[in-house]
Amino acid sequence: MGTIIVGAGGHGRVVLDIFRQAHNVNPVGFIDANPALHGKFIDGVEVIGGAADIAALTAAGVDSALVAIGDNATRNIYAQALQANGIRLVNAIHPKACVADTARLGRNVVIAAGAVVCAHCRIGDSSIINTASIVDHESIIGRSAHVCPGARLAGRVTVEDFAFIGIGATVIQCLTIGRGSTVGAGAVVLRDVSAFTTVVGVPARVIRESAEALVPSAHAAKIRIA
Ligand SMILES: CC(C)(COP(=O)(O)OP(=O)(O)OC[C@H]1O[C@@H](n2cnc3c(N)ncnc32)[C@H](O)[C@@H]1OP(=O)(O)O)[C@@H](O)C(=O)NCCC(=O)NCCS
């Protein structure tokens, strides 16, 4: 039995390293939408094919996967498509991450090296808690969100589905970062951020607001697994 990593880019390499350091998953190949990568080896692991090849791989003994795609919406779409095809989604938890016993993690979650997930946090399916980031006590991270390297969330912060907390950003306690919103690199967030809004700076200010919701189903049709 083996596990595939969906996405052979930078995040895929990070996930492969976590699996190797954690010694708890057997990564047998990458899957990537870019045909130019097929047949190539990344850190000794072959890019076996694209999403259309996954059904054949399951017949050959692949039973699980982790979707290692940086884009939040795309990662969620692949994760749901894999699950719908009976493929188990696994987590990648770096052995040098610190995850509280009382924290609860969904599926297809990545907790990278040096990240700290404190007491009573909840991390939703397909979310990334990236290198050396901090998610402090009782914070709630929704589905397919990304807390980038070095970002810091104080206690009781809520990060809604598909939100992106940029590298080195800080969010003070008890705030809500809305669905699909973006917090720029290095921002210091002192107020709630509305859905589909981009904030930057210290203190964080709004630079963009969008009424446009993410529409995963529009992308889902492009992913053919079986
Ligand atoms: C916030 C962000 C998404 C905005 O990107 P964008 O939509 O392309 O915005 P632009 O580059 O057009 O910048 C718009 C304005 O915001 C400013 N700005 C953008 N990002 C900023 C940031 N992080 N901090 C302060 N100001 C920022 C720009 O200087 C520009 O100001 P101006 O209009 O006065 O010239 C991007 O700059 C950012 O910070 N991304 C995070 C990247 C990251 O964390 N990567 C880690 C991956 S693991």
The ligand as an SDF file (V2000), in Angstrom:
LIG
                    3D

 48 50  0  0  0  0  0  0  0  0999 V2000
   -1.2150   41.0270   -0.2410 C   0  0  0  0  0  0  0  0  0  0  0  0
   -0.7890   40.5220   -1.6050 C   0  0  0  0  0  0  0  0  0  0  0  0
   -1.5190   39.2020   -1.9020 C   0  0  0  0  0  0  0  0  0  0  0  0
   -1.2140   41.5770   -2.5900 C   0  0  0  0  0  0  0  0  0  0  0  0
   -0.8290   41.2220   -3.8610 O   0  0  0  0  0  0  0  0  0  0  0  0
   -1.4000   42.0400   -5.1010 P   0  0  0  0  0  0  0  0  0  0  0  0
   -2.8740   41.8880   -5.1390 O   0  0  0  0  0  0  0  0  0  0  0  0
   -0.6410   41.5770   -6.3150 O   0  0  0  0  0  0  0  0  0  0  0  0
   -1.1200   43.5520   -4.7210 O   0  0  0  0  0  0  0  0  0  0  0  0
   -0.1040   44.5750   -5.3830 P   0  0  0  0  0  0  0  0  0  0  0  0
    1.2550   43.9990   -5.4660 O   0  0  0  0  0  0  0  0  0  0  0  0
   -0.7680   45.0840   -6.6430 O   0  0  0  0  0  0  0  0  0  0  0  0
   -0.0720   45.7470   -4.3080 O   0  0  0  0  0  0  0  0  0  0  0  0
   -1.1490   46.6230   -4.0970 C   0  0  0  0  0  0  0  0  0  0  0  0
   -0.6870   47.6730   -3.0780 C   0  0  0  0  0  0  0  0  0  0  0  0
   -0.5280   47.0230   -1.7940 O   0  0  0  0  0  0  0  0  0  0  0  0
    0.8330   47.1400   -1.3540 C   0  0  0  0  0  0  0  0  0  0  0  0
    1.1790   45.8420   -0.7600 N   0  0  0  0  0  0  0  0  0  0  0  0
    1.0620   44.6390   -1.3300 C   0  0  0  0  0  0  0  0  0  0  0  0
    1.4350   43.6950   -0.4730 N   0  0  0  0  0  0  0  0  0  0  0  0
    1.7910   44.3130    0.6620 C   0  0  0  0  0  0  0  0  0  0  0  0
    2.2630   43.8430    1.8980 C   0  0  0  0  0  0  0  0  0  0  0  0
    2.4140   42.5370    2.1360 N   0  0  0  0  0  0  0  0  0  0  0  0
    2.5200   44.7510    2.8700 N   0  0  0  0  0  0  0  0  0  0  0  0
    2.3460   46.0890    2.6420 C   0  0  0  0  0  0  0  0  0  0  0  0
    1.9020   46.5870    1.4600 N   0  0  0  0  0  0  0  0  0  0  0  0
    1.6360   45.6880    0.4940 C   0  0  0  0  0  0  0  0  0  0  0  0
    1.6450   47.4480   -2.5910 C   0  0  0  0  0  0  0  0  0  0  0  0
    2.8340   48.1110   -2.2700 O   0  0  0  0  0  0  0  0  0  0  0  0
    0.6740   48.2770   -3.3970 C   0  0  0  0  0  0  0  0  0  0  0  0
    0.6570   49.5730   -2.8400 O   0  0  0  0  0  0  0  0  0  0  0  0
    0.4670   50.8680   -3.8000 P   0  0  0  0  0  0  0  0  0  0  0  0
   -0.9140   50.7190   -4.4220 O   0  0  0  0  0  0  0  0  0  0  0  0
    0.5730   51.9950   -2.8350 O   0  0  0  0  0  0  0  0  0  0  0  0
    1.5550   50.8070   -4.7990 O   0  0  0  0  0  0  0  0  0  0  0  0
    0.7290   40.2230   -1.6920 C   0  0  0  0  0  0  0  0  0  0  0  0
    1.4890   41.4080   -1.8170 O   0  0  0  0  0  0  0  0  0  0  0  0
    1.2250   39.4710   -0.4660 C   0  0  0  0  0  0  0  0  0  0  0  0
    1.6060   40.0300    0.5710 O   0  0  0  0  0  0  0  0  0  0  0  0
    1.2230   38.1280   -0.6330 N   0  0  0  0  0  0  0  0  0  0  0  0
    1.6350   37.2260    0.4170 C   0  0  0  0  0  0  0  0  0  0  0  0
    2.7100   36.3090   -0.1270 C   0  0  0  0  0  0  0  0  0  0  0  0
    3.0670   35.2300    0.8710 C   0  0  0  0  0  0  0  0  0  0  0  0
    2.7920   35.2990    2.0400 O   0  0  0  0  0  0  0  0  0  0  0  0
    3.6880   34.1610    0.3630 N   0  0  0  0  0  0  0  0  0  0  0  0
    4.0250   33.0140    1.1720 C   0  0  0  0  0  0  0  0  0  0  0  0
    3.6600   31.7690    0.4270 C   0  0  0  0  0  0  0  0  0  0  0  0
    4.0100   30.3330    1.3980 S   0  0  0  0  0  0  0  0  0  0  0  0
  1  2  1  0
  2  3  1  0
  2  4  1  0
  2 36  1  0
  4  5  1  0
  5  6  1  0
  6  7  2  0
  6  8  1  0
  6  9  1  0
  9 10  1  0
 10 11  2  0
 10 12  1  0
 10 13  1  0
 13 14  1  0
 14 15  1  0
 15 16  1  0
 15 30  1  0
 16 17  1  0
 17 18  1  0
 17 28  1  0
 18 19  1  0
 18 27  1  0
 19 20  2  0
 20 21  1  0
 21 22  1  0
 21 27  2  0
 22 23  1  0
 22 24  2  0
 24 25  1  0
 25 26  2  0
 26 27  1  0
 28 29  1  0
 28 30  1  0
 30 31  1  0
 31 32  1  0
 32 33  2  0
 32 34  1  0
 32 35  1  0
 36 37  1  0
 36 38  1  0
 38 39  2  0
 38 40  1  0
 40 41  1  0
 41 42  1  0
 42 43  1  0
 43 44  2  0
 43 45  1  0
 45 46  1  0
 46 47  1  0
 47 48  1  0
M  END
$$$$
